[in-house]
């Protein structure tokens, strides 16, 4: 048997309880939603089951007359495809290089190389260490001669298993270097763009070496019995409220206190020091095909709801025009579920009006295992959407 991902849409509270029991009993990994507490009636869930348990789980589901379908038949085969790399045959900077997933070590080398290749307009800025003392770098891009009017922020890879996110940051960086687009050139002459290619460096490394579906960082809790905090629940905004957990073993553990994690503290400190300068905050995740904006932690609309909704609509429209891919959009709490301590809400409450979170492809066919051949179309369309948001910010400063 193979490791598989099952899709189940629970029809009743009894079925939800049954699915939770199975998840715990067989140590299943929930891909969607991110927390077992967010399982809802008539909402599809994606459950990763180990090969050694798959037959038993299917038998239990059949016995309980719970309908399921096999979403991914052979998880290992897709992991192999994602990792099938021969770095030496893919020179950095060539378009084919950006159609592959890259290890953390390779991304560090790539950052050094593009900084050396373009010293006049790219800087590598060390913003802090991770829990395991790896270094977290932001790339700063600015082509202007006068002092910048403001800055735009894009981060990728806050959740370790979402490999398409760092791939997008690498892609977008090269796009900024090569672009002939007049709008983007104007933006680069007026604004600094900060790009954080891999935020959760420890977790990302761990997904390459040990557990492909690790989500959190790698900090220690309960004397090492539980590892990791969800870096997107650790922010000082409605911290540890709805959609976050106080259980250190949970996938959505909020940490010991706001900004307890060095990865969050590094970014929060960097942004706080430039809070009057940074005009736009974009965080890249996967998967679901959604463009979201605040709030996550409450159902009520933000004061800028109409403007942000309009911008999200223009971004989704631009995205669809590239390859026909549909993204939904809206404020986070209503679009997916309530969650607290999230980076985009924090940035918005700090005064960064244009604050967005992207969930890139897909909606579940491959989930976190998006094959390399889909990196290019995913990044092309997301680039069109991100460019729209940057342009709107640029217009309104």
C-alpha positions in Angstrom: 0.0 0.0 0.0 0.9 3.6 -0.5 0.5 6.7 1.7 -2.7 8.4 0.5 -4.7 11.6 1.0 -8.4 11.1 1.4 -11.1 13.7 0.8 -14.2 13.5 3.1 -17.1 15.9 3.4 -18.8 15.2 6.7 -22.6 15.3 6.6 -23.3 15.4 10.4 -21.8 16.2 13.8 -21.5 12.4 14.4 -19.4 12.1 11.2 -17.2 15.0 12.4 -16.6 13.3 15.8 -15.9 10.0 14.0 -13.3 11.7 11.7 -11.7 13.4 14.7 -11.4 10.0 16.4 -9.8 8.4 13.4 -7.4 11.4 13.0 -6.2 10.9 16.5 -6.2 7.1 16.5 -4.1 6.8 13.3 -2.1 10.0 13.7 -3.4 11.3 10.4 -2.1 14.6 9.1 -4.9 17.1 8.4 -4.1 19.1 5.2 -7.3 21.0 5.1 -8.5 22.7 7.3 -5.3 23.4 9.2 -6.9 22.5 12.6 -9.2 19.7 13.6 -11.4 22.2 15.4 -12.2 23.8 12.0 -13.8 20.7 10.6 -17.4 21.7 9.6 -20.5 19.9 8.2 -20.5 20.0 4.3 -16.9 21.4 4.2 -14.4 19.1 2.4 -11.5 17.9 4.5 -8.2 16.5 3.2 -6.6 13.8 5.4 -3.1 12.3 4.9 -2.9 8.7 6.0 0.2 6.5 6.3 0.4 3.4 4.2 0.4 1.1 7.2 -3.0 2.5 8.3 -4.8 3.2 5.1 -6.7 -0.1 4.7 -7.9 0.0 8.3 -9.0 3.6 8.0 -10.9 2.9 4.8 -12.6 -0.1 6.5 -13.6 2.0 9.4 -15.0 4.7 7.1 -17.0 2.1 5.1 -18.3 0.5 8.3 -19.5 3.9 9.5 -21.0 4.6 6.0 -18.8 7.7 5.8 -18.2 8.6 2.1 -14.7 9.4 1.0 -12.7 9.6 -2.1 -9.0 9.0 -2.7 -7.6 12.4 -3.5 -3.9 11.4 -3.9 -3.2 7.7 -4.6 0.5 7.7 -4.1 2.0 10.5 -2.0 5.6 9.3 -2.3 5.5 9.4 -6.1 4.6 13.1 -6.0 7.2 13.9 -3.3 9.8 12.3 -5.6 8.7 14.5 -8.5 9.0 17.6 -6.3 12.5 16.7 -5.2 13.8 15.6 -8.6 16.5 18.1 -8.9 19.8 18.3 -10.6 21.0 21.7 -9.6 24.1 21.6 -11.9 21.9 21.3 -15.0 19.8 24.3 -14.0 22.0 27.4 -13.9 20.6 30.0 -11.4 18.8 32.8 -13.2 17.7 30.8 -16.2 13.9 30.4 -16.5 14.1 26.6 -16.1 15.7 27.1 -12.7 12.5 28.7 -11.4 10.4 25.8 -12.5 11.9 23.6 -9.8 11.6 23.5 -6.1 14.9 24.3 -4.2 16.3 23.2 -0.9 17.1 25.8 1.8 20.8 25.5 1.1 20.3 26.2 -2.6 18.0 29.2 -1.8 20.7 30.7 0.4 23.2 30.3 -2.5 20.7 31.8 -4.9 20.3 34.8 -2.6 24.0 35.4 -2.5 24.4 35.0 -6.2 21.6 37.5 -7.2 22.9 40.0 -4.7 26.4 39.8 -6.1 25.1 39.9 -9.7 23.0 43.1 -9.1 24.7 45.0 -6.3 23.4 48.4 -7.5 19.8 47.6 -6.7 19.6 44.4 -4.6 20.7 44.1 -1.0 20.5 41.0 1.3 19.5 42.1 4.8 19.9 39.8 7.8 16.9 40.3 10.0 17.5 37.6 12.7 18.1 34.0 13.6 15.6 31.2 13.7 14.9 28.9 16.7 17.7 26.6 15.5 20.0 29.6 14.7 19.7 29.5 11.0 19.8 33.0 9.4 16.7 34.7 8.0 17.4 37.1 5.1 15.2 39.7 3.4 16.1 40.8 -0.1 15.6 44.6 -0.7 15.1 45.7 -4.3 15.2 49.4 -5.3 16.1 50.9 -8.6 15.4 54.6 -7.9 17.8 57.4 -7.7 15.8 59.6 -5.3 14.9 58.5 -1.8 12.0 55.9 -1.9 8.4 57.1 -1.3 7.7 53.9 0.7 8.2 50.2 0.7 6.2 47.0 -0.2 6.6 43.7 1.7 6.2 40.2 0.4 6.9 37.1 2.5 6.9 33.4 1.6 7.1 30.1 3.4 5.8 30.9 6.9 4.3 27.4 6.8 7.0 24.9 6.0 5.2 22.4 3.9 3.8 25.1 1.4 6.7 24.7 -1.1 5.1 26.7 -3.9 5.4 29.8 -1.7 9.2 30.1 -1.6 9.1 29.1 -5.3 6.9 32.1 -5.9 9.2 34.5 -4.1 12.2 33.3 -6.1 10.2 33.6 -9.3 8.9 37.1 -8.4 12.4 38.2 -7.6 13.7 37.3 -11.0 10.6 38.9 -12.6 11.6 42.2 -10.9 15.1 41.9 -12.2 14.0 41.2 -15.8 10.8 43.1 -16.1 10.1 45.4 -19.0 6.7 46.3 -17.6 6.5 50.1 -17.3 4.2 49.9 -14.3 6.5 47.7 -12.4 9.6 49.7 -13.4 7.9 52.9 -12.1 7.1 51.1 -8.8 10.8 49.9 -8.5 12.0 53.5 -9.1 9.7 54.8 -6.3 9.4 52.0 -3.8 11.7 49.6 -2.0 10.4 46.1 -2.3 11.3 43.7 0.5 11.1 40.0 -0.3 11.5 37.3 2.4 11.9 34.1 0.3 11.8 31.5 3.2 10.5 32.7 6.5 10.3 29.4 8.4 13.8 28.3 7.6 14.0 25.5 10.2 10.6 24.0 9.2 11.4 24.2 5.5 14.7 22.4 6.0 12.8 19.8 8.0 10.3 19.2 5.2 13.2 18.4 2.9 15.1 16.1 5.2 12.6 14.5 7.6 8.8 15.2 7.3 7.5 16.6 4.1 4.2 17.8 5.8 5.7 19.7 8.7 3.9 23.0 9.2 5.2 24.8 12.2 8.7 26.1 13.2 11.0 23.8 15.2 10.9 25.3 18.7 10.8 23.0 21.7 7.9 22.7 24.2 7.0 20.4 27.0 10.6 19.3 27.5 10.8 18.3 23.8 7.6 16.2 23.8 6.0 18.7 21.4 7.8 20.6 18.7 6.9 23.8 16.9 4.7 26.9 17.0 2.4 28.0 14.2 4.2 31.2 13.1 0.9 32.5 11.7 -0.8 32.3 15.1 2.0 33.9 17.1 1.3 37.6 16.3 0.2 40.2 18.8 -3.3 40.6 17.4 -6.1 38.8 19.2 -3.4 36.4 20.2 -4.5 32.8 21.0 -8.2 33.6 20.3 -10.4 31.7 17.8 -8.7 29.3 15.5 -5.5 29.1 17.5 -4.6 26.5 20.1 -2.9 26.6 23.5 -1.9 22.9 23.1 1.8 22.8 22.2 1.2 19.6 20.2 -1.4 21.2 18.0 -0.7 22.3 14.4 -2.1 25.8 15.3 -0.3 26.2 18.6 0.0 29.9 19.3 3.2 29.8 21.3 4.0 30.8 24.9 3.2 34.5 24.3 2.9 36.9 21.3 6.1 37.0 19.3 7.6 34.2 21.4 9.2 32.8 18.3 12.4 34.4 17.0 11.1 34.1 13.4 8.1 36.2 14.2 10.0 38.6 16.4 12.5 39.2 13.6 9.9 40.2 11.0 7.7 42.1 13.5 10.8 44.1 14.6 11.8 44.8 11.0 8.3 45.9 10.0 7.6 47.9 13.2 10.8 49.9 12.6 9.5 50.8 9.2 5.8 51.0 9.9 5.4 54.5 8.4 7.5 53.4 5.4 5.8 50.1 4.5 2.6 50.7 2.6 1.7 47.1 1.5 2.0 43.7 3.1 1.5 40.5 1.2 2.0 37.0 2.6 2.1 34.0 0.3 0.7 30.6 1.4 -0.8 27.5 -0.2 -3.2 25.9 -1.0 -6.9 26.9 -1.8 -6.7 29.6 -4.6 -7.9 32.5 -2.4 -6.9 36.2 -2.1 -7.8 37.3 1.5 -7.6 40.5 3.5 -8.3 41.4 7.2 -9.8 40.4 9.4 -9.1 36.8 10.3 -9.8 37.1 14.0 -13.3 38.6 13.8 -16.2 38.5 11.4 -16.8 42.3 11.3 -15.5 44.2 8.3 -12.4 46.5 8.5 -12.8 50.2 7.9 -11.1 49.7 4.5 -13.2 46.7 3.6 -14.7 48.1 0.4 -11.3 49.3 -0.9 -9.6 46.0 0.0 -12.4 44.0 -1.5 -12.1 46.0 -4.7 -8.3 45.5 -4.9 -8.7 41.7 -4.2 -11.3 41.6 -7.1 -8.9 43.3 -9.5 -6.1 41.0 -8.4 -8.3 37.9 -8.9 -9.5 39.2 -12.3 -5.9 39.8 -13.4 -4.9 36.4 -12.2 -7.7 34.6 -14.1 -6.8 36.4 -17.3 -3.4 34.6 -17.4 -4.4 30.9 -17.4 -8.1 31.0 -16.7 -7.5 30.0 -13.0 -10.3 31.0 -10.6 -9.4 32.4 -7.2 -12.0 33.4 -4.7 -11.5 36.5 -2.6 -12.8 38.2 0.5 -12.0 38.9 4.1 -10.3 35.9 5.8 -12.8 35.0 8.5 -15.7 34.7 6.1 -13.7 33.2 3.2 -12.1 30.4 5.1 -12.4 30.4 8.9 -11.7 32.4 12.0 -8.1 32.4 13.0 -6.2 34.7 15.4 -2.6 35.9 15.8 -2.1 36.2 12.0 0.5 38.3 10.3 -1.8 40.2 7.8 -4.2 41.3 10.6 -1.2 42.5 12.7 0.2 44.4 9.7 -3.2 46.0 9.0 -3.7 47.0 12.6 -0.2 48.5 12.6 -1.5 50.9 9.9 -0.5 49.0 6.7 -3.8 49.3 4.8 -3.0 47.2 1.8 -2.6 43.9 3.7 -3.3 40.6 1.8 -2.7 36.9 2.1 -2.6 34.6 -1.0 -3.4 30.9 -0.9 -1.8 29.7 -4.2 -2.7 26.6 -6.3 -4.4 24.3 -6.1 -7.7 23.4 -4.5 -6.8 19.8 -3.6 -5.9 17.6 -6.5 -2.2 17.8 -5.4 -2.5 20.0 -2.3 1.0 20.6 -0.9 2.5 18.4 -3.6 2.0 20.7 -6.6 4.2 19.1 -9.3 7.1 21.2 -10.7 5.4 21.6 -14.1 2.7 23.7 -12.4 5.2 26.1 -10.8 5.4 28.3 -13.9 1.7 28.9 -14.5 1.1 29.3 -10.8 3.8 32.0 -10.5 2.8 33.7 -13.7 -0.8 34.3 -12.7 0.1 35.1 -9.1 2.6 37.7 -10.4 -0.2 39.4 -12.3 -2.3 39.5 -9.2 0.5 40.8 -6.9 1.4 43.4 -9.5 -2.1 44.7 -9.4 -2.0 45.1 -5.6 1.4 46.8 -5.8 0.1 49.2 -8.5 -3.0 50.1 -6.5 -0.8 50.9 -3.4 1.6 52.9 -5.7 -1.4 55.0 -7.1 -2.7 55.8 -3.6 0.4 57.0 -1.9 
